Amino acid sequence: MGVVLVFDIEGDMALFRKPYTTTSMVSYPFPPPTAIAGLIGAIVGINHGAAEDAKNALFWEHMQNVQISLSVRSPIRWINTAVNLMKFKTTNADMTEHIQVKHQLLKKPRYRVYVRGGSIYPALKHKLEQDEFIYTPCLGAAYALAEMSYLGEYEAQAADEEQGFDTVVPACEGLELDVVRSGAVFSERVPAQMSSRRRLLNTVLVYYTQPDVHKTKPLYLRQPGELASSLVNGEKVAWFNAW
């Protein structure tokens, strides 16, 4: 079933902004696949080309056939605050004028990322093994700096259908949740893939549970449907569709 790279990312705060919010900055509770793609590109050092054209996201050209999974490793806690920003609408605007924008931030988040496949895999493995990156990794917003911890490369094995998932679970055809065994289950529709011109190509509905302080809370399924899953270092992983 191939090999998988596993690494943790964490920080003091995170902001994965929902794009449809306007007067306030509302965050997803975890990095959507599009944010993980940007993180991989930053680690490897792919120039997104935005300096030449703000619509460029050229790292997507290197993500073909890459498949990811994500585990929420810390309790989801929020900070609501207001941030002073410069009110800048035209080049002749008065830069001394400010506007307060409400921000919803994640407090001390930690996530585990699983990556397999794609031509970028060897370069990502090398950077993780050397504990280095080219562009500063962030948890969404540029000021939310991320710390990375490489856990290793593991062989993916077939998973027992009765075992609960330690990751978020993307919805797919034929999937049925076991809410009784899982307890509280939450859902979020997140962006899954973009073009190299920052056009949204598709979204995906994701199910997840609220982890405890020291361990994840498994998410159980009655029927997996077409969901791709693996056992990676003893953890049951649900895969997003390959880019």
BELURQUI-V225652 format. One record per residue. N is the residue number from 1. RES is the residue in one letter. PSI is psi in radians with two decimals (* if undefined). NEAR is the number of other ideal C-beta (glycine too) atoms within 10 Angstrom. Layout:
BEGIN
n=N res=RES psi=PSI near=NEAR
n=N res=RES psi=PSI near=NEAR
END
This chain:
BEGIN
n=1 res=M psi=0.07 near=13
n=2 res=G psi=3.11 near=10
n=3 res=V psi=2.74 near=13
n=4 res=V psi=2.34 near=23
n=5 res=L psi=2.38 near=21
n=6 res=V psi=2.24 near=22
n=7 res=F psi=2.69 near=19
n=8 res=D psi=2.57 near=16
n=9 res=I psi=2.44 near=23
n=10 res=E psi=2.93 near=17
n=11 res=G psi=3.10 near=20
n=12 res=D psi=-0.51 near=15
n=13 res=M psi=2.92 near=19
n=14 res=A psi=2.67 near=27
n=15 res=L psi=1.79 near=20
n=16 res=F psi=1.53 near=21
n=17 res=R psi=2.34 near=16
n=18 res=K psi=2.19 near=16
n=19 res=P psi=-0.33 near=9
n=20 res=Y psi=-0.02 near=6
n=21 res=T psi=2.57 near=12
n=22 res=T psi=-1.24 near=8
n=23 res=T psi=-0.07 near=7
n=24 res=S psi=2.71 near=13
n=25 res=M psi=1.74 near=18
n=26 res=V psi=2.39 near=16
n=27 res=S psi=2.60 near=24
n=28 res=Y psi=2.69 near=20
n=29 res=P psi=-0.14 near=19
n=30 res=F psi=2.82 near=23
n=31 res=P psi=2.17 near=27
n=32 res=P psi=2.89 near=23
n=33 res=P psi=-0.59 near=26
n=34 res=T psi=-0.63 near=23
n=35 res=A psi=-0.63 near=20
n=36 res=I psi=-0.67 near=22
n=37 res=A psi=-0.76 near=25
n=38 res=G psi=-0.66 near=22
n=39 res=L psi=-0.76 near=26
n=40 res=I psi=-0.76 near=25
n=41 res=G psi=-0.64 near=23
n=42 res=A psi=-0.73 near=19
n=43 res=I psi=-0.82 near=23
n=44 res=V psi=-0.58 near=21
n=45 res=G psi=0.67 near=13
n=46 res=I psi=2.19 near=22
n=47 res=N psi=2.07 near=13
n=48 res=H psi=-0.19 near=18
n=49 res=G psi=0.17 near=16
n=50 res=A psi=-0.33 near=12
n=51 res=A psi=-0.56 near=8
n=52 res=E psi=-0.62 near=10
n=53 res=D psi=2.13 near=12
n=54 res=A psi=-0.37 near=9
n=55 res=K psi=-0.12 near=12
n=56 res=N psi=2.45 near=16
n=57 res=A psi=1.17 near=22
n=58 res=L psi=-0.24 near=16
n=59 res=F psi=-0.37 near=23
n=60 res=W psi=-0.42 near=23
n=61 res=E psi=-0.30 near=12
n=62 res=H psi=0.04 near=18
n=63 res=M psi=0.08 near=26
n=64 res=Q psi=2.31 near=12
n=65 res=N psi=0.09 near=12
n=66 res=V psi=2.42 near=21
n=67 res=Q psi=2.39 near=20
n=68 res=I psi=2.84 near=26
n=69 res=S psi=2.79 near=29
n=70 res=L psi=2.38 near=24
n=71 res=S psi=2.30 near=24
n=72 res=V psi=2.06 near=22
n=73 res=R psi=-0.01 near=18
n=74 res=S psi=2.70 near=17
n=75 res=P psi=2.45 near=13
n=76 res=I psi=1.91 near=15
n=77 res=R psi=2.51 near=11
n=78 res=W psi=2.61 near=10
n=79 res=I psi=2.17 near=13
n=80 res=N psi=2.14 near=10
n=81 res=T psi=2.97 near=12
n=82 res=A psi=2.41 near=11
n=83 res=V psi=2.32 near=13
n=84 res=N psi=2.14 near=9
n=85 res=L psi=2.67 near=11
n=86 res=M psi=2.33 near=11
n=87 res=K psi=1.74 near=13
n=88 res=F psi=1.90 near=12
n=89 res=K psi=-0.55 near=7
n=90 res=T psi=2.90 near=6
n=91 res=T psi=-0.30 near=5
n=92 res=N psi=0.19 near=5
n=93 res=A psi=2.70 near=11
n=94 res=D psi=1.94 near=9
n=95 res=M psi=-0.11 near=8
n=96 res=T psi=-0.24 near=7
n=97 res=E psi=2.39 near=10
n=98 res=H psi=2.84 near=12
n=99 res=I psi=2.44 near=12
n=100 res=Q psi=2.19 near=11
n=101 res=V psi=2.26 near=14
n=102 res=K psi=2.34 near=13
n=103 res=H psi=2.40 near=19
n=104 res=Q psi=1.95 near=17
n=105 res=L psi=2.58 near=21
n=106 res=L psi=2.34 near=26
n=107 res=K psi=2.12 near=14
n=108 res=K psi=1.04 near=13
n=109 res=P psi=2.72 near=27
n=110 res=R psi=2.34 near=20
n=111 res=Y psi=2.70 near=24
n=112 res=R psi=2.25 near=22
n=113 res=V psi=2.36 near=20
n=114 res=Y psi=2.31 near=27
n=115 res=V psi=2.37 near=22
n=116 res=R psi=2.69 near=24
n=117 res=G psi=3.02 near=18
n=118 res=G psi=2.72 near=19
n=119 res=S psi=-0.30 near=11
n=120 res=I psi=-0.17 near=21
n=121 res=Y psi=-0.87 near=20
n=122 res=P psi=-0.70 near=10
n=123 res=A psi=-0.70 near=16
n=124 res=L psi=-0.74 near=18
n=125 res=K psi=-0.76 near=16
n=126 res=H psi=-0.79 near=12
n=127 res=K psi=-0.72 near=20
n=128 res=L psi=-0.71 near=22
n=129 res=E psi=-0.58 near=12
n=130 res=Q psi=-0.03 near=9
n=131 res=D psi=0.88 near=9
n=132 res=E psi=2.88 near=11
n=133 res=F psi=2.84 near=16
n=134 res=I psi=-0.94 near=13
n=135 res=Y psi=2.55 near=16
n=136 res=T psi=2.13 near=10
n=137 res=P psi=2.40 near=18
n=138 res=C psi=2.73 near=20
n=139 res=L psi=1.27 near=28
n=140 res=G psi=-1.63 near=24
n=141 res=A psi=2.63 near=16
n=142 res=A psi=-0.50 near=9
n=143 res=Y psi=-0.14 near=11
n=144 res=A psi=1.38 near=19
n=145 res=L psi=2.53 near=14
n=146 res=A psi=2.51 near=22
n=147 res=E psi=2.38 near=12
n=148 res=M psi=2.53 near=18
n=149 res=S psi=2.02 near=13
n=150 res=Y psi=2.19 near=15
n=151 res=L psi=-0.53 near=15
n=152 res=G psi=-3.12 near=11
n=153 res=E psi=2.25 near=17
n=154 res=Y psi=2.65 near=19
n=155 res=E psi=2.28 near=12
n=156 res=A psi=2.32 near=18
n=157 res=Q psi=2.86 near=12
n=158 res=A psi=2.40 near=9
n=159 res=A psi=2.59 near=18
n=160 res=D psi=2.26 near=10
n=161 res=E psi=-0.46 near=11
n=162 res=E psi=-0.30 near=9
n=163 res=Q psi=2.49 near=15
n=164 res=G psi=2.71 near=17
n=165 res=F psi=2.41 near=25
n=166 res=D psi=0.06 near=25
n=167 res=T psi=3.03 near=27
n=168 res=V psi=2.71 near=26
n=169 res=V psi=1.99 near=29
n=170 res=P psi=2.43 near=21
n=171 res=A psi=2.58 near=14
n=172 res=C psi=3.03 near=16
n=173 res=E psi=2.21 near=7
n=174 res=G psi=-0.01 near=9
n=175 res=L psi=2.34 near=18
n=176 res=E psi=2.23 near=10
n=177 res=L psi=2.62 near=17
n=178 res=D psi=1.51 near=13
n=179 res=V psi=-0.56 near=13
n=180 res=V psi=-0.82 near=8
n=181 res=R psi=-0.58 near=13
n=182 res=S psi=-0.51 near=19
n=183 res=G psi=-2.44 near=12
n=184 res=A psi=2.18 near=8
n=185 res=V psi=2.31 near=16
n=186 res=F psi=2.79 near=13
n=187 res=S psi=2.69 near=13
n=188 res=E psi=2.31 near=15
n=189 res=R psi=2.17 near=13
n=190 res=V psi=2.71 near=22
n=191 res=P psi=2.35 near=19
n=192 res=A psi=-0.58 near=20
n=193 res=Q psi=2.53 near=20
n=194 res=M psi=2.85 near=20
n=195 res=S psi=3.02 near=12
n=196 res=S psi=-0.05 near=16
n=197 res=R psi=0.38 near=12
n=198 res=R psi=0.49 near=15
n=199 res=R psi=2.33 near=11
n=200 res=L psi=2.15 near=12
n=201 res=L psi=-0.70 near=12
n=202 res=N psi=2.81 near=10
n=203 res=T psi=2.95 near=14
n=204 res=V psi=2.47 near=18
n=205 res=L psi=2.28 near=14
n=206 res=V psi=2.38 near=24
n=207 res=Y psi=2.52 near=20
n=208 res=Y psi=2.86 near=23
n=209 res=T psi=2.83 near=22
n=210 res=Q psi=2.01 near=14
n=211 res=P psi=2.76 near=18
n=212 res=D psi=3.11 near=10
n=213 res=V psi=-0.68 near=6
n=214 res=H psi=-0.15 near=7
n=215 res=K psi=2.82 near=9
n=216 res=T psi=2.76 near=20
n=217 res=K psi=2.00 near=16
n=218 res=P psi=2.56 near=17
n=219 res=L psi=2.12 near=24
n=220 res=Y psi=2.61 near=19
n=221 res=L psi=2.55 near=22
n=222 res=R psi=-0.69 near=12
n=223 res=Q psi=2.23 near=11
n=224 res=P psi=-0.33 near=17
n=225 res=G psi=-2.31 near=12
n=226 res=E psi=0.25 near=9
n=227 res=L psi=2.31 near=17
n=228 res=A psi=2.28 near=16
n=229 res=S psi=2.78 near=21
n=230 res=S psi=2.85 near=22
n=231 res=L psi=2.02 near=18
n=232 res=V psi=1.94 near=27
n=233 res=N psi=0.71 near=15
n=234 res=G psi=-0.05 near=9
n=235 res=E psi=2.36 near=20
n=236 res=K psi=2.18 near=22
n=237 res=V psi=2.33 near=27
n=238 res=A psi=2.25 near=26
n=239 res=W psi=2.40 near=20
n=240 res=F psi=2.77 near=25
n=241 res=N psi=2.53 near=15
n=242 res=A psi=2.51 near=15
n=243 res=W psi=* near=20
END
